[in-house]
Amino acid sequence: MVYLCKEARRNTILEAAARIARREGLAATTVRRVAQEAGAATGQVHHHFSSAAQLRAQAYTQVMKILKTQLEEKSLTLTARERLNLLLVDPQDEGSLMAIPLWHQAMLLTEQDPLIKDAFALSVADWHELVSDAIRFGRQKGEFVHGEPAEYISWRLIGLSSSMDAMSRLETLGLSATCAQYNLGRAIENELYTRKSCSKEASDV
């Protein structure tokens, strides 16, 4: 029973940390702020988490784990292409929109914080899994053509999505969000719809 009580207290603290990270960002996820949110003493937070860095990393992981579950549930009602749009092109669901700023913060911290680096890598692996699953689903339904392993295509699409997102935030480049979405849509078409015709065109040249 004592173990369960301690585990429940730890979960309460972690959930509080995740709420703060999602609402206010990683910088706001301090031991003192989390203790206030959880209704706990700072000593209790230190008892369950060895450092503020560990607390932030696990809060980030918790947010992304919840987002993954939400995306999996939402995908059940979508076509394969709609799943890829949600995951790569235009993530308009509330969970994704709240998590994207946190994602950017974690990415910037990967060179400074080894724990955040590991947590961020885990979230990228989850993203890759979701995209790969969507590709496999599309192939099973006959929506996407067969070809390279889904895992390879997934990495290319994720890399492009991440790069386009970053560049579209640099206003001087003139790369609008609409233009980024267009290019991502073309990439999906080239990878999963028209690869056979593209190969034929290349062989005819």
LUMKE-867404 format. One line per field, with one value per atom (N, C-alpha, C): residue in three letters; residue number from 1; y, z, x. Coordinates in steps of 0.2 Angstrom, whole numbers, plus 5000, padded with zeros to 4 digits. Last residue first. Layout:
<nodes>
resn	c(Ala_...) $
resi	c(NUM_...) $
v	c(Y_...) $
w	c(Z_...) $
u	c(X_...) $
</nodes>
This chain:
<nodes>
resn	c(Val_Val_Val_Asp_Asp_Asp_Ser_Ser_Ser_Ala_Ala_Ala_Glu_Glu_Glu_Lys_Lys_Lys_Ser_Ser_Ser_Cys_Cys_Cys_Ser_Ser_Ser_Lys_Lys_Lys_Arg_Arg_Arg_Thr_Thr_Thr_Tyr_Tyr_Tyr_Leu_Leu_Leu_Glu_Glu_Glu_Asn_Asn_Asn_Glu_Glu_Glu_Ile_Ile_Ile_Ala_Ala_Ala_Arg_Arg_Arg_Gly_Gly_Gly_Leu_Leu_Leu_Asn_Asn_Asn_Tyr_Tyr_Tyr_Gln_Gln_Gln_Ala_Ala_Ala_Cys_Cys_Cys_Thr_Thr_Thr_Ala_Ala_Ala_Ser_Ser_Ser_Leu_Leu_Leu_Gly_Gly_Gly_Leu_Leu_Leu_Thr_Thr_Thr_Glu_Glu_Glu_Leu_Leu_Leu_Arg_Arg_Arg_Ser_Ser_Ser_Met_Met_Met_Ala_Ala_Ala_Asp_Asp_Asp_Met_Met_Met_Ser_Ser_Ser_Ser_Ser_Ser_Ser_Ser_Ser_Leu_Leu_Leu_Gly_Gly_Gly_Ile_Ile_Ile_Leu_Leu_Leu_Arg_Arg_Arg_Trp_Trp_Trp_Ser_Ser_Ser_Ile_Ile_Ile_Tyr_Tyr_Tyr_Glu_Glu_Glu_Ala_Ala_Ala_Pro_Pro_Pro_Glu_Glu_Glu_Gly_Gly_Gly_His_His_His_Val_Val_Val_Phe_Phe_Phe_Glu_Glu_Glu_Gly_Gly_Gly_Lys_Lys_Lys_Gln_Gln_Gln_Arg_Arg_Arg_Gly_Gly_Gly_Phe_Phe_Phe_Arg_Arg_Arg_Ile_Ile_Ile_Ala_Ala_Ala_Asp_Asp_Asp_Ser_Ser_Ser_Val_Val_Val_Leu_Leu_Leu_Glu_Glu_Glu_His_His_His_Trp_Trp_Trp_Asp_Asp_Asp_Ala_Ala_Ala_Val_Val_Val_Ser_Ser_Ser_Leu_Leu_Leu_Ala_Ala_Ala_Phe_Phe_Phe_Ala_Ala_Ala_Asp_Asp_Asp_Lys_Lys_Lys_Ile_Ile_Ile_Leu_Leu_Leu_Pro_Pro_Pro_Asp_Asp_Asp_Gln_Gln_Gln_Glu_Glu_Glu_Thr_Thr_Thr_Leu_Leu_Leu_Leu_Leu_Leu_Met_Met_Met_Ala_Ala_Ala_Gln_Gln_Gln_His_His_His_Trp_Trp_Trp_Leu_Leu_Leu_Pro_Pro_Pro_Ile_Ile_Ile_Ala_Ala_Ala_Met_Met_Met_Leu_Leu_Leu_Ser_Ser_Ser_Gly_Gly_Gly_Glu_Glu_Glu_Asp_Asp_Asp_Gln_Gln_Gln_Pro_Pro_Pro_Asp_Asp_Asp_Val_Val_Val_Leu_Leu_Leu_Leu_Leu_Leu_Leu_Leu_Leu_Asn_Asn_Asn_Leu_Leu_Leu_Arg_Arg_Arg_Glu_Glu_Glu_Arg_Arg_Arg_Ala_Ala_Ala_Thr_Thr_Thr_Leu_Leu_Leu_Thr_Thr_Thr_Leu_Leu_Leu_Ser_Ser_Ser_Lys_Lys_Lys_Glu_Glu_Glu_Glu_Glu_Glu_Leu_Leu_Leu_Gln_Gln_Gln_Thr_Thr_Thr_Lys_Lys_Lys_Leu_Leu_Leu_Ile_Ile_Ile_Lys_Lys_Lys_Met_Met_Met_Val_Val_Val_Gln_Gln_Gln_Thr_Thr_Thr_Tyr_Tyr_Tyr_Ala_Ala_Ala_Gln_Gln_Gln_Ala_Ala_Ala_Arg_Arg_Arg_Leu_Leu_Leu_Gln_Gln_Gln_Ala_Ala_Ala_Ala_Ala_Ala_Ser_Ser_Ser_Ser_Ser_Ser_Phe_Phe_Phe_His_His_His_His_His_His_His_His_His_Val_Val_Val_Gln_Gln_Gln_Gly_Gly_Gly_Thr_Thr_Thr_Ala_Ala_Ala_Ala_Ala_Ala_Gly_Gly_Gly_Ala_Ala_Ala_Glu_Glu_Glu_Gln_Gln_Gln_Ala_Ala_Ala_Val_Val_Val_Arg_Arg_Arg_Arg_Arg_Arg_Val_Val_Val_Thr_Thr_Thr_Thr_Thr_Thr_Ala_Ala_Ala_Ala_Ala_Ala_Leu_Leu_Leu_Gly_Gly_Gly_Glu_Glu_Glu_Arg_Arg_Arg_Arg_Arg_Arg_Ala_Ala_Ala_Ile_Ile_Ile_Arg_Arg_Arg_Ala_Ala_Ala_Ala_Ala_Ala_Ala_Ala_Ala_Glu_Glu_Glu_Leu_Leu_Leu_Ile_Ile_Ile_Thr_Thr_Thr_Asn_Asn_Asn_Arg_Arg_Arg_Arg_Arg_Arg_Ala_Ala_Ala_Glu_Glu_Glu_Lys_Lys_Lys_Cys_Cys_Cys_Leu_Leu_Leu_Tyr_Tyr_Tyr_Val_Val_Val_Met_Met_Met) $
resi	c(205_205_205_204_204_204_203_203_203_202_202_202_201_201_201_200_200_200_199_199_199_198_198_198_197_197_197_196_196_196_195_195_195_194_194_194_193_193_193_192_192_192_191_191_191_190_190_190_189_189_189_188_188_188_187_187_187_186_186_186_185_185_185_184_184_184_183_183_183_182_182_182_181_181_181_180_180_180_179_179_179_178_178_178_177_177_177_176_176_176_175_175_175_174_174_174_173_173_173_172_172_172_171_171_171_170_170_170_169_169_169_168_168_168_167_167_167_166_166_166_165_165_165_164_164_164_163_163_163_162_162_162_161_161_161_160_160_160_159_159_159_158_158_158_157_157_157_156_156_156_155_155_155_154_154_154_153_153_153_152_152_152_151_151_151_150_150_150_149_149_149_148_148_148_147_147_147_146_146_146_145_145_145_144_144_144_143_143_143_142_142_142_141_141_141_140_140_140_139_139_139_138_138_138_137_137_137_136_136_136_135_135_135_134_134_134_133_133_133_132_132_132_131_131_131_130_130_130_129_129_129_128_128_128_127_127_127_126_126_126_125_125_125_124_124_124_123_123_123_122_122_122_121_121_121_120_120_120_119_119_119_118_118_118_117_117_117_116_116_116_115_115_115_114_114_114_113_113_113_112_112_112_111_111_111_110_110_110_109_109_109_108_108_108_107_107_107_106_106_106_105_105_105_104_104_104_103_103_103_102_102_102_101_101_101_100_100_100_99_99_99_98_98_98_97_97_97_96_96_96_95_95_95_94_94_94_93_93_93_92_92_92_91_91_91_90_90_90_89_89_89_88_88_88_87_87_87_86_86_86_85_85_85_84_84_84_83_83_83_82_82_82_81_81_81_80_80_80_79_79_79_78_78_78_77_77_77_76_76_76_75_75_75_74_74_74_73_73_73_72_72_72_71_71_71_70_70_70_69_69_69_68_68_68_67_67_67_66_66_66_65_65_65_64_64_64_63_63_63_62_62_62_61_61_61_60_60_60_59_59_59_58_58_58_57_57_57_56_56_56_55_55_55_54_54_54_53_53_53_52_52_52_51_51_51_50_50_50_49_49_49_48_48_48_47_47_47_46_46_46_45_45_45_44_44_44_43_43_43_42_42_42_41_41_41_40_40_40_39_39_39_38_38_38_37_37_37_36_36_36_35_35_35_34_34_34_33_33_33_32_32_32_31_31_31_30_30_30_29_29_29_28_28_28_27_27_27_26_26_26_25_25_25_24_24_24_23_23_23_22_22_22_21_21_21_20_20_20_19_19_19_18_18_18_17_17_17_16_16_16_15_15_15_14_14_14_13_13_13_12_12_12_11_11_11_10_10_10_9_9_9_8_8_8_7_7_7_6_6_6_5_5_5_4_4_4_3_3_3_2_2_2_1_1_1) $
v	c(5042_5047_5045_5031_5033_5038_5030_5025_5027_5041_5041_5036_5036_5042_5042_5025_5024_5030_5032_5027_5026_5039_5043_5038_5029_5033_5037_5024_5020_5024_5035_5033_5028_5041_5042_5039_5039_5038_5038_5040_5035_5034_5050_5044_5039_5060_5057_5051_5063_5061_5057_5068_5063_5059_5080_5074_5068_5087_5085_5079_5090_5087_5083_5098_5092_5087_5109_5105_5098_5114_5112_5107_5118_5112_5109_5128_5122_5116_5137_5134_5128_5140_5137_5134_5146_5139_5136_5153_5153_5146_5159_5152_5152_5170_5171_5164_5173_5168_5168_5181_5184_5179_5172_5176_5179_5157_5162_5167_5147_5152_5158_5139_5143_5148_5132_5137_5142_5122_5127_5133_5116_5119_5124_5110_5115_5119_5101_5106_5112_5092_5096_5102_5087_5091_5095_5081_5087_5091_5071_5076_5082_5064_5067_5073_5059_5063_5067_5051_5056_5061_5042_5046_5052_5035_5039_5044_5028_5034_5038_5019_5023_5029_5012_5015_5020_5005_5011_5015_5000_5000_5006_5005_5004_5003_4999_5001_5000_5001_4997_4999_5016_5010_5007_5018_5019_5014_5012_5019_5021_4999_5000_5007_4996_4998_4999_4993_4988_4990_5006_5001_4995_5013_5015_5010_5006_5006_5008_5010_5003_5002_5024_5021_5014_5023_5026_5024_5018_5014_5017_5028_5022_5018_5038_5039_5033_5032_5034_5035_5031_5025_5026_5044_5039_5033_5048_5051_5046_5040_5039_5042_5045_5038_5037_5058_5057_5050_5055_5058_5057_5050_5046_5048_5062_5056_5051_5069_5071_5066_5062_5062_5064_5064_5057_5057_5078_5075_5068_5079_5081_5078_5074_5070_5073_5082_5075_5072_5098_5094_5087_5105_5107_5102_5100_5101_5103_5101_5094_5094_5112_5110_5104_5113_5118_5116_5103_5102_5107_5109_5103_5102_5119_5120_5115_5112_5116_5118_5105_5101_5106_5116_5112_5108_5120_5124_5121_5107_5110_5114_5105_5102_5104_5112_5114_5111_5106_5113_5115_5093_5094_5102_5095_5092_5094_5100_5104_5102_5098_5095_5099_5101_5106_5104_5099_5096_5101_5097_5102_5099_5087_5093_5098_5076_5079_5086_5071_5069_5074_5074_5076_5076_5069_5076_5078_5055_5059_5066_5054_5052_5056_5056_5061_5060_5045_5051_5056_5035_5035_5042_5042_5038_5038_5041_5044_5039_5035_5037_5041_5033_5027_5029_5044_5041_5035_5047_5051_5048_5037_5037_5041_5042_5035_5035_5055_5054_5047_5051_5055_5055_5045_5041_5045_5056_5050_5046_5064_5066_5060_5057_5058_5060_5057_5051_5052_5071_5068_5061_5073_5077_5073_5064_5063_5066_5070_5063_5062_5082_5082_5076_5077_5080_5081_5071_5067_5070_5083_5078_5073_5090_5093_5088_5081_5083_5085_5081_5075_5076_5095_5092_5086_5095_5099_5096_5078_5085_5088_5066_5068_5075_5065_5067_5069_5062_5058_5059_5071_5064_5060_5083_5081_5074_5084_5084_5081_5085_5079_5078_5097_5091_5085_5106_5105_5099_5098_5102_5101_5100_5096_5101_5103_5104_5100_5104_5098_5098_5118_5115_5108_5118_5122_5119_5110_5108_5112_5117_5110_5108_5128_5129_5122_5122_5126_5126_5116_5112_5115_5122_5122_5118_5125_5118_5118_5135_5137_5130_5130_5134_5136_5123_5119_5124_5130_5128_5125_5132_5137_5136_5120_5127_5133_5109_5110_5117_5111_5111_5112_5110_5116_5117_5097_5102_5109_5090_5090_5095_5093_5095_5095_5086_5093_5096_5073_5076_5083_5072_5071_5074_5072_5077_5077_5061_5067_5073_5051_5052_5059_5052_5053_5055_5048_5054_5056_5035_5039_5046_5029_5029_5034_5031_5034_5035_5022_5029_5033_5010_5013_5020_5008_5009_5012_5006_5012_5013_4994_5000_5006) $
w	c(4647_4645_4642_4652_4645_4642_4665_4660_4653_4670_4670_4665_4668_4664_4664_4677_4670_4666_4689_4687_4679_4689_4689_4687_4690_4684_4684_4703_4698_4691_4711_4711_4705_4714_4708_4707_4728_4723_4716_4737_4738_4733_4733_4737_4737_4727_4723_4727_4737_4731_4727_4747_4748_4742_4740_4742_4743_4738_4732_4734_4752_4748_4742_4754_4758_4754_4746_4744_4748_4752_4745_4744_4765_4764_4757_4761_4764_4764_4756_4751_4754_4768_4763_4757_4775_4778_4772_4764_4768_4771_4763_4763_4767_4764_4760_4759_4772_4766_4762_4782_4777_4771_4792_4788_4782_4796_4795_4789_4797_4802_4802_4787_4786_4792_4792_4787_4786_4800_4803_4798_4792_4797_4800_4783_4780_4786_4792_4789_4786_4795_4801_4798_4783_4787_4792_4779_4775_4779_4789_4788_4784_4786_4793_4792_4774_4774_4781_4776_4772_4773_4786_4788_4783_4778_4783_4786_4769_4766_4772_4778_4774_4772_4783_4787_4784_4772_4774_4779_4759_4766_4768_4742_4747_4754_4737_4735_4740_4732_4736_4733_4733_4729_4734_4743_4742_4738_4744_4743_4740_4748_4741_4739_4761_4758_4751_4763_4764_4761_4761_4756_4757_4772_4765_4760_4782_4782_4775_4779_4779_4778_4782_4776_4774_4796_4791_4784_4801_4802_4797_4798_4795_4795_4807_4800_4796_4819_4817_4810_4820_4820_4818_4820_4814_4814_4832_4826_4820_4840_4840_4834_4837_4836_4836_4843_4835_4833_4856_4853_4845_4858_4859_4856_4856_4852_4852_4868_4861_4856_4878_4877_4870_4875_4875_4874_4877_4870_4869_4890_4885_4878_4895_4896_4891_4890_4888_4889_4885_4890_4888_4874_4881_4886_4862_4863_4870_4865_4864_4864_4865_4871_4870_4853_4854_4860_4855_4849_4851_4865_4866_4861_4858_4863_4865_4848_4846_4852_4857_4852_4850_4861_4866_4862_4850_4853_4858_4848_4843_4846_4857_4858_4854_4853_4859_4860_4841_4841_4847_4845_4841_4841_4852_4855_4852_4842_4847_4851_4825_4831_4837_4813_4816_4822_4805_4812_4815_4790_4793_4800_4788_4784_4787_4796_4793_4790_4802_4805_4802_4794_4801_4804_4782_4782_4790_4786_4784_4784_4787_4793_4792_4775_4780_4786_4768_4766_4772_4775_4775_4774_4783_4778_4779_4800_4794_4789_4812_4808_4802_4819_4817_4813_4822_4815_4814_4835_4830_4823_4841_4842_4836_4838_4836_4836_4844_4837_4834_4858_4855_4847_4859_4860_4857_4857_4852_4853_4867_4861_4856_4878_4878_4871_4875_4875_4875_4876_4869_4869_4890_4885_4878_4894_4896_4891_4890_4887_4889_4897_4890_4887_4910_4908_4901_4909_4909_4908_4907_4902_4903_4920_4913_4908_4929_4929_4922_4925_4925_4925_4929_4922_4921_4942_4938_4931_4949_4947_4943_4953_4955_4954_4959_4953_4955_4972_4966_4960_4980_4982_4976_4974_4974_4976_4978_4971_4970_4991_4988_4981_4993_4995_4992_4989_4985_4986_4993_4995_4990_4982_4986_4988_4972_4979_4984_4959_4962_4969_4958_4954_4956_4967_4968_4964_4961_4968_4969_4949_4949_4955_4954_4950_4950_4960_4964_4960_4948_4954_4958_4933_4938_4944_4919_4922_4928_4911_4917_4921_4901_4905_4912_4893_4898_4903_4894_4891_4896_4897_4898_4896_4894_4894_4894_4895_4889_4888_4907_4901_4895_4915_4915_4909_4913_4912_4911_4917_4910_4909_4931_4927_4919_4934_4935_4931_4932_4928_4928_4941_4934_4930_4953_4952_4944_4951_4952_4951_4951_4945_4946_4964_4959_4952_4971_4972_4967_4967_4965_4966_4972_4965_4963_4986_4983_4975_4986_4988_4985_4983_4978_4980_4994_4987_4982_5004_5004_4997_5000_5000_5000) $
u	c(5066_5070_5077_5059_5058_5062_5063_5065_5064_5055_5063_5066_5042_5045_5052_5043_5042_5044_5044_5049_5049_5032_5038_5044_5023_5023_5029_5027_5027_5027_5024_5031_5032_5013_5015_5022_5010_5004_5007_5020_5015_5010_5029_5032_5027_5022_5027_5030_5013_5010_5016_5021_5017_5015_5026_5031_5027_5014_5018_5022_5012_5007_5010_5024_5023_5018_5021_5027_5026_5009_5009_5015_5014_5009_5009_5023_5025_5021_5013_5018_5021_5006_5003_5007_5016_5014_5010_5028_5022_5020_5043_5040_5034_5051_5045_5042_5062_5062_5056_5058_5062_5063_5052_5048_5052_5054_5058_5055_5045_5045_5050_5047_5041_5041_5058_5059_5053_5051_5056_5057_5043_5040_5045_5052_5048_5045_5059_5062_5058_5048_5051_5055_5045_5040_5043_5057_5054_5049_5057_5063_5061_5046_5047_5052_5049_5043_5043_5060_5060_5055_5054_5060_5060_5044_5042_5048_5052_5048_5046_5057_5062_5058_5046_5050_5055_5040_5037_5041_5052_5049_5046_5047_5051_5048_5031_5038_5043_5014_5019_5026_5003_5007_5012_4989_4996_4999_4976_4977_4984_4974_4975_4976_4975_4968_4969_4988_4983_4976_4993_4995_4990_4988_4986_4988_4995_4987_4985_5008_5006_4998_5007_5009_5007_5003_4999_5000_5015_5009_5004_5024_5025_5019_5018_5018_5019_5020_5014_5013_5034_5030_5023_5039_5040_5036_5034_5031_5032_5042_5035_5031_5054_5053_5046_5052_5053_5052_5051_5045_5046_5064_5059_5052_5071_5073_5067_5067_5065_5066_5073_5066_5063_5087_5084_5076_5087_5089_5086_5084_5079_5081_5095_5089_5084_5106_5105_5099_5105_5102_5101_5110_5112_5110_5105_5112_5114_5091_5094_5102_5084_5087_5091_5077_5082_5087_5068_5073_5079_5060_5064_5069_5054_5058_5062_5046_5052_5056_5037_5042_5048_5030_5034_5039_5023_5028_5033_5015_5020_5025_5005_5012_5017_4994_4997_5004_4992_4993_4996_4989_4995_4997_4976_4982_4989_4968_4970_4976_4972_4969_4972_4979_4975_4971_4993_4990_4986_4996_4992_4989_5007_5005_5002_5009_5014_5013_4997_5004_5009_4987_4986_4993_4991_4989_4990_4990_4997_4996_4977_4981_4988_4972_4970_4975_4977_4980_4978_4970_4977_4980_4955_4959_4966_4950_4953_4955_4946_4941_4943_4958_4954_4948_4965_4966_4962_4961_4958_4959_4970_4962_4959_4982_4980_4973_4982_4982_4980_4981_4976_4976_4993_4987_4981_5002_5002_4996_4999_4997_4997_5004_4997_4995_5017_5014_5006_5020_5020_5017_5018_5014_5014_5028_5021_5017_5040_5038_5031_5039_5039_5037_5041_5035_5034_5054_5048_5042_5061_5061_5056_5058_5056_5056_5064_5057_5054_5077_5073_5066_5080_5081_5077_5078_5073_5074_5081_5083_5078_5075_5082_5084_5059_5063_5070_5054_5052_5056_5060_5060_5059_5057_5064_5065_5043_5045_5053_5044_5041_5043_5050_5054_5051_5040_5045_5050_5024_5030_5035_5009_5014_5020_5000_4998_5003_5004_5002_4999_5007_5002_4999_5018_5012_5006_5027_5025_5018_5029_5026_5023_5036_5030_5026_5048_5043_5036_5054_5051_5046_5047_5052_5049_5043_5042_5047_5045_5041_5040_5053_5056_5052_5043_5048_5051_5026_5033_5038_5013_5018_5025_5005_5002_5008_5014_5010_5007_5020_5024_5020_5009_5013_5017_5005_5001_5004_5017_5015_5010_5017_5022_5021_5005_5005_5011_5009_5004_5004_5020_5021_5016_5012_5017_5019_5004_5001_5006_5014_5010_5007_5019_5023_5019_5007_5010_5015_5006_5001_5003_5018_5017_5012_5015_5021_5020_5004_5003_5009_5010_5005_5004_5019_5022_5017_5010_5014_5017_5004_5000_5004) $
</nodes>
